[in-house]
């Protein structure tokens, strides 16, 4: 896991869960839906997902 401060708030990067487990991905998507911004990247050869929570935003 990697945390970064951005202009808008905090961004967390984590390795994407391996495999095709529906239960695992359902939990991941639920967390991402609570974020203000989210996406994915593969710049290091390891698929990663990230989510960002903006400062001062209410869920």
Biopython code that builds the backbone (N, CA, C, O; Angstrom):
import numpy as np
from Bio.PDB.StructureBuilder import StructureBuilder

atoms = [
    (1, "UNK", "N", (0.843, -1.163, 0.000)),
    (1, "UNK", "CA", (0.000, 0.000, 0.000)),
    (1, "UNK", "C", (0.893, 1.233, 0.000)),
    (1, "UNK", "O", (1.950, 1.258, 0.631)),
    (2, "UNK", "N", (0.451, 2.240, -0.712)),
    (2, "UNK", "CA", (1.172, 3.504, -0.785)),
    (2, "UNK", "C", (0.161, 4.627, -0.630)),
    (2, "UNK", "O", (-0.871, 4.633, -1.301)),
    (3, "UNK", "N", (0.451, 5.579, 0.250)),
    (3, "UNK", "CA", (-0.395, 6.755, 0.436)),
    (3, "UNK", "C", (0.321, 7.972, -0.124)),
    (3, "UNK", "O", (1.518, 8.158, 0.094)),
    (4, "UNK", "N", (-0.429, 8.803, -0.851)),
    (4, "UNK", "CA", (0.136, 10.016, -1.424)),
    (4, "UNK", "C", (-0.758, 11.204, -1.089)),
    (4, "UNK", "O", (-1.983, 11.095, -1.131)),
    (5, "UNK", "N", (-0.149, 12.330, -0.759)),
    (5, "UNK", "CA", (-0.903, 13.570, -0.607)),
    (5, "UNK", "C", (-1.037, 14.182, -1.996)),
    (5, "UNK", "O", (-0.051, 14.295, -2.724)),
    (6, "UNK", "N", (-2.244, 14.572, -2.361)),
    (6, "UNK", "CA", (-2.483, 15.214, -3.654)),
    (6, "UNK", "C", (-3.046, 16.614, -3.404)),
    (6, "UNK", "O", (-3.297, 16.996, -2.260)),
    (7, "UNK", "N", (-3.240, 17.365, -4.471)),
    (7, "UNK", "CA", (-3.823, 18.702, -4.341)),
    (7, "UNK", "C", (-5.224, 18.644, -3.731)),
    (7, "UNK", "O", (-5.642, 19.566, -3.031)),
    (8, "UNK", "N", (-5.941, 17.558, -4.000)),
    (8, "UNK", "CA", (-7.334, 17.446, -3.544)),
    (8, "UNK", "C", (-7.477, 16.742, -2.213)),
    (8, "UNK", "O", (-8.446, 16.986, -1.494)),
    (9, "UNK", "N", (-6.531, 15.865, -1.857)),
    (9, "UNK", "CA", (-6.679, 15.084, -0.630)),
    (9, "UNK", "C", (-5.654, 13.971, -0.550)),
    (9, "UNK", "O", (-4.477, 14.190, -0.835)),
    (10, "UNK", "N", (-6.082, 12.787, -0.169)),
    (10, "UNK", "CA", (-5.205, 11.626, 0.004)),
    (10, "UNK", "C", (-5.544, 10.566, -1.037)),
    (10, "UNK", "O", (-6.717, 10.295, -1.295)),
    (11, "UNK", "N", (-4.506, 9.962, -1.638)),
    (11, "UNK", "CA", (-4.690, 8.877, -2.603)),
    (11, "UNK", "C", (-3.992, 7.632, -2.077)),
    (11, "UNK", "O", (-2.851, 7.702, -1.620)),
    (12, "UNK", "N", (-4.676, 6.492, -2.141)),
    (12, "UNK", "CA", (-4.125, 5.216, -1.708)),
    (12, "UNK", "C", (-3.992, 4.299, -2.917)),
    (12, "UNK", "O", (-4.940, 4.126, -3.683)),
    (13, "UNK", "N", (-2.805, 3.712, -3.082)),
    (13, "UNK", "CA", (-2.547, 2.725, -4.133)),
    (13, "UNK", "C", (-2.366, 1.366, -3.475)),
    (13, "UNK", "O", (-1.626, 1.255, -2.497)),
    (14, "UNK", "N", (-3.020, 0.334, -3.982)),
    (14, "UNK", "CA", (-2.841, -1.038, -3.496)),
    (14, "UNK", "C", (-2.815, -1.981, -4.692)),
    (14, "UNK", "O", (-3.363, -1.673, -5.751)),
    (15, "UNK", "N", (-2.176, -3.129, -4.513)),
    (15, "UNK", "CA", (-2.165, -4.139, -5.572)),
    (15, "UNK", "C", (-3.582, -4.653, -5.786)),
    (15, "UNK", "O", (-4.318, -4.890, -4.828)),
    (16, "UNK", "N", (-3.957, -4.820, -7.047)),
    (16, "UNK", "CA", (-5.274, -5.362, -7.366)),
    (16, "UNK", "C", (-5.358, -6.799, -6.877)),
    (16, "UNK", "O", (-4.370, -7.530, -6.952)),
    (17, "UNK", "N", (-6.514, -7.220, -6.380)),
    (17, "UNK", "CA", (-6.636, -8.599, -5.918)),
    (17, "UNK", "C", (-6.437, -9.579, -7.075)),
    (17, "UNK", "O", (-6.941, -9.346, -8.174)),
    (18, "UNK", "N", (-5.715, -10.662, -6.840)),
    (18, "UNK", "CA", (-5.508, -11.646, -7.905)),
    (18, "UNK", "C", (-6.768, -12.485, -8.133)),
    (18, "UNK", "O", (-7.616, -12.610, -7.250)),
    (19, "UNK", "N", (-6.866, -13.039, -9.300)),
    (19, "UNK", "CA", (-7.956, -13.972, -9.575)),
    (19, "UNK", "C", (-9.273, -13.294, -9.902)),
    (19, "UNK", "O", (-9.366, -12.075, -10.041)),
    (20, "UNK", "N", (-10.271, -14.130, -10.016)),
    (20, "UNK", "CA", (-11.583, -13.664, -10.449)),
    (20, "UNK", "C", (-12.659, -13.882, -9.392)),
    (20, "UNK", "O", (-13.826, -14.075, -9.734)),
    (21, "UNK", "N", (-12.287, -13.855, -8.119)),
    (21, "UNK", "CA", (-13.249, -14.078, -7.046)),
    (21, "UNK", "C", (-14.310, -12.978, -7.040)),
    (21, "UNK", "O", (-13.999, -11.808, -6.817)),
    (22, "UNK", "N", (-15.547, -13.355, -7.284)),
    (22, "UNK", "CA", (-16.644, -12.391, -7.302)),
    (22, "UNK", "C", (-16.788, -11.707, -5.950)),
    (22, "UNK", "O", (-17.007, -10.496, -5.899)),
    (23, "UNK", "N", (-16.674, -12.443, -4.864)),
    (23, "UNK", "CA", (-16.819, -11.860, -3.528)),
    (23, "UNK", "C", (-15.727, -10.827, -3.253)),
    (23, "UNK", "O", (-15.999, -9.764, -2.695)),
    (24, "UNK", "N", (-14.498, -11.141, -3.644)),
    (24, "UNK", "CA", (-13.392, -10.205, -3.422)),
    (24, "UNK", "C", (-13.598, -8.930, -4.221)),
    (24, "UNK", "O", (-13.487, -7.829, -3.681)),
    (25, "UNK", "N", (-13.896, -9.075, -5.501)),
    (25, "UNK", "CA", (-14.086, -7.889, -6.340)),
    (25, "UNK", "C", (-15.333, -7.103, -5.937)),
    (25, "UNK", "O", (-15.354, -5.881, -6.078)),
    (26, "UNK", "N", (-16.345, -7.760, -5.451)),
    (26, "UNK", "CA", (-17.538, -7.053, -4.961)),
    (26, "UNK", "C", (-17.148, -6.144, -3.791)),
    (26, "UNK", "O", (-17.600, -5.001, -3.721)),
    (27, "UNK", "N", (-16.316, -6.641, -2.876)),
    (27, "UNK", "CA", (-15.855, -5.839, -1.738)),
    (27, "UNK", "C", (-14.984, -4.671, -2.205)),
    (27, "UNK", "O", (-15.108, -3.560, -1.690)),
    (28, "UNK", "N", (-14.104, -4.920, -3.181)),
    (28, "UNK", "CA", (-13.247, -3.855, -3.710)),
    (28, "UNK", "C", (-14.098, -2.758, -4.344)),
    (28, "UNK", "O", (-13.888, -1.576, -4.074)),
    (29, "UNK", "N", (-15.040, -3.135, -5.170)),
    (29, "UNK", "CA", (-15.895, -2.151, -5.844)),
    (29, "UNK", "C", (-16.699, -1.345, -4.825)),
    (29, "UNK", "O", (-16.901, -0.146, -5.016)),
    (30, "UNK", "N", (-17.155, -1.970, -3.765)),
    (30, "UNK", "CA", (-17.898, -1.257, -2.726)),
    (30, "UNK", "C", (-17.029, -0.164, -2.095)),
    (30, "UNK", "O", (-17.507, 0.946, -1.862)),
    (31, "UNK", "N", (-15.772, -0.468, -1.822)),
    (31, "UNK", "CA", (-14.855, 0.541, -1.270)),
    (31, "UNK", "C", (-14.627, 1.655, -2.279)),
    (31, "UNK", "O", (-14.674, 2.832, -1.923)),
    (32, "UNK", "N", (-14.378, 1.295, -3.535)),
    (32, "UNK", "CA", (-14.130, 2.310, -4.558)),
    (32, "UNK", "C", (-15.332, 3.228, -4.749)),
    (32, "UNK", "O", (-15.162, 4.416, -5.020)),
    (33, "UNK", "N", (-16.518, 2.705, -4.614)),
    (33, "UNK", "CA", (-17.727, 3.530, -4.769)),
    (33, "UNK", "C", (-17.812, 4.617, -3.698)),
    (33, "UNK", "O", (-18.474, 5.634, -3.902)),
    (34, "UNK", "N", (-17.147, 4.410, -2.557)),
    (34, "UNK", "CA", (-17.137, 5.411, -1.497)),
    (34, "UNK", "C", (-16.082, 6.486, -1.691)),
    (34, "UNK", "O", (-16.075, 7.483, -0.970)),
    (35, "UNK", "N", (-15.186, 6.296, -2.662)),
    (35, "UNK", "CA", (-14.120, 7.268, -2.922)),
    (35, "UNK", "C", (-14.638, 8.381, -3.821)),
    (35, "UNK", "O", (-15.614, 8.199, -4.548)),
    (36, "UNK", "N", (-13.979, 9.530, -3.767)),
    (36, "UNK", "CA", (-14.349, 10.641, -4.639)),
    (36, "UNK", "C", (-13.854, 10.426, -6.066)),
    (36, "UNK", "O", (-14.520, 10.811, -7.027)),
    (37, "UNK", "N", (-12.686, 9.810, -6.196)),
    (37, "UNK", "CA", (-12.078, 9.524, -7.500)),
    (37, "UNK", "C", (-11.375, 8.184, -7.378)),
    (37, "UNK", "O", (-10.821, 7.882, -6.321)),
    (38, "UNK", "N", (-11.379, 7.365, -8.434)),
    (38, "UNK", "CA", (-10.646, 6.103, -8.395)),
    (38, "UNK", "C", (-10.230, 5.692, -9.796)),
    (38, "UNK", "O", (-10.750, 6.210, -10.784)),
    (39, "UNK", "N", (-9.291, 4.761, -9.877)),
    (39, "UNK", "CA", (-8.824, 4.289, -11.171)),
    (39, "UNK", "C", (-7.870, 3.123, -10.997)),
    (39, "UNK", "O", (-7.796, 2.513, -9.931)),
    (40, "UNK", "N", (-7.138, 2.822, -12.070)),
    (40, "UNK", "CA", (-6.170, 1.724, -12.016)),
    (40, "UNK", "C", (-4.956, 2.089, -12.848)),
    (40, "UNK", "O", (-5.006, 2.973, -13.703)),
    (41, "UNK", "N", (-3.869, 1.392, -12.580)),
    (41, "UNK", "CA", (-2.626, 1.612, -13.306)),
    (41, "UNK", "C", (-1.840, 0.315, -13.357)),
    (41, "UNK", "O", (-2.047, -0.577, -12.534)),
    (42, "UNK", "N", (-0.943, 0.213, -14.320)),
    (42, "UNK", "CA", (-0.099, -0.970, -14.456)),
    (42, "UNK", "C", (1.312, -0.539, -14.851)),
    (42, "UNK", "O", (1.976, -1.236, -15.618)),
    (43, "UNK", "N", (1.776, 0.596, -14.340)),
    (43, "UNK", "CA", (3.063, 1.138, -14.768)),
    (43, "UNK", "C", (4.261, 0.368, -14.238)),
    (43, "UNK", "O", (5.358, 0.502, -14.780)),
    (44, "UNK", "N", (4.082, -0.437, -13.190)),
    (44, "UNK", "CA", (5.205, -1.166, -12.607)),
    (44, "UNK", "C", (5.177, -2.646, -12.964)),
    (44, "UNK", "O", (6.009, -3.412, -12.480)),
    (45, "UNK", "N", (4.237, -3.055, -13.800)),
    (45, "UNK", "CA", (4.101, -4.468, -14.124)),
    (45, "UNK", "C", (3.155, -5.196, -13.180)),
    (45, "UNK", "O", (2.819, -6.357, -13.414)),
    (46, "UNK", "N", (2.728, -4.532, -12.127)),
    (46, "UNK", "CA", (1.763, -5.099, -11.189)),
    (46, "UNK", "C", (0.490, -4.278, -11.258)),
    (46, "UNK", "O", (0.518, -3.080, -10.974)),
    (47, "UNK", "N", (-0.628, -4.893, -11.629)),
    (47, "UNK", "CA", (-1.876, -4.123, -11.662)),
    (47, "UNK", "C", (-2.184, -3.536, -10.285)),
    (47, "UNK", "O", (-2.171, -4.249, -9.282)),
    (48, "UNK", "N", (-2.457, -2.247, -10.245)),
    (48, "UNK", "CA", (-2.807, -1.574, -8.997)),
    (48, "UNK", "C", (-4.106, -0.806, -9.180)),
    (48, "UNK", "O", (-4.433, -0.342, -10.273)),
    (49, "UNK", "N", (-4.830, -0.689, -8.084)),
    (49, "UNK", "CA", (-6.010, 0.159, -8.075)),
    (49, "UNK", "C", (-5.741, 1.288, -7.096)),
    (49, "UNK", "O", (-4.997, 1.117, -6.130)),
    (50, "UNK", "N", (-6.349, 2.443, -7.347)),
    (50, "UNK", "CA", (-6.174, 3.558, -6.438)),
    (50, "UNK", "C", (-7.513, 4.229, -6.193)),
    (50, "UNK", "O", (-8.419, 4.185, -7.024)),
    (51, "UNK", "N", (-7.608, 4.850, -5.030)),
    (51, "UNK", "CA", (-8.801, 5.599, -4.648)),
    (51, "UNK", "C", (-8.347, 6.877, -3.973)),
    (51, "UNK", "O", (-7.346, 6.891, -3.256)),
    (52, "UNK", "N", (-9.080, 7.941, -4.202)),
    (52, "UNK", "CA", (-8.721, 9.231, -3.634)),
    (52, "UNK", "C", (-9.915, 9.810, -2.897)),
    (52, "UNK", "O", (-11.037, 9.788, -3.401)),
    (53, "UNK", "N", (-9.669, 10.324, -1.708)),
    (53, "UNK", "CA", (-10.695, 10.971, -0.903)),
    (53, "UNK", "C", (-10.328, 12.444, -0.819)),
    (53, "UNK", "O", (-9.238, 12.796, -0.369)),
    (54, "UNK", "N", (-11.242, 13.299, -1.256)),
    (54, "UNK", "CA", (-10.971, 14.731, -1.259)),
    (54, "UNK", "C", (-11.146, 15.321, 0.120)),
    (54, "UNK", "O", (-12.049, 14.939, 0.864)),
    (55, "UNK", "N", (-10.269, 16.261, 0.458)),
    (55, "UNK", "CA", (-10.354, 16.960, 1.743)),
    (55, "UNK", "C", (-11.681, 17.688, 1.866)),
    (55, "UNK", "O", (-12.142, 18.324, 0.919)),
    (56, "UNK", "N", (-12.286, 17.592, 3.033)),
    (56, "UNK", "CA", (-13.509, 18.334, 3.324)),
    (56, "UNK", "C", (-14.775, 17.781, 2.722)),
    (56, "UNK", "O", (-15.830, 18.401, 2.860)),
    (57, "UNK", "N", (-14.721, 16.645, 2.060)),
    (57, "UNK", "CA", (-15.900, 16.046, 1.452)),
    (57, "UNK", "C", (-16.591, 15.118, 2.457)),
    (57, "UNK", "O", (-15.933, 14.430, 3.236)),
    (58, "UNK", "N", (-17.890, 15.111, 2.426)),
    (58, "UNK", "CA", (-18.675, 14.236, 3.289)),
    (58, "UNK", "C", (-19.175, 13.048, 2.468)),
    (58, "UNK", "O", (-19.549, 13.214, 1.307)),
    (59, "UNK", "N", (-19.185, 11.849, 3.060)),
    (59, "UNK", "CA", (-19.668, 10.679, 2.310)),
    (59, "UNK", "C", (-21.148, 10.776, 2.016)),
    (59, "UNK", "O", (-21.715, 9.878, 1.394)),
]
sb = StructureBuilder()
sb.init_structure("model")
sb.init_model(0)
sb.init_chain("A")
sb.init_seg("    ")
for serial, (resi, resn, name, xyz) in enumerate(atoms, 1):
    if name == "N":
        sb.init_residue(resn, " ", resi, " ")
    sb.init_atom(name, np.array(xyz, "f"), 0.0, 1.0, " ", f" {name:<3s}", serial, name[0])
structure = sb.get_structure()
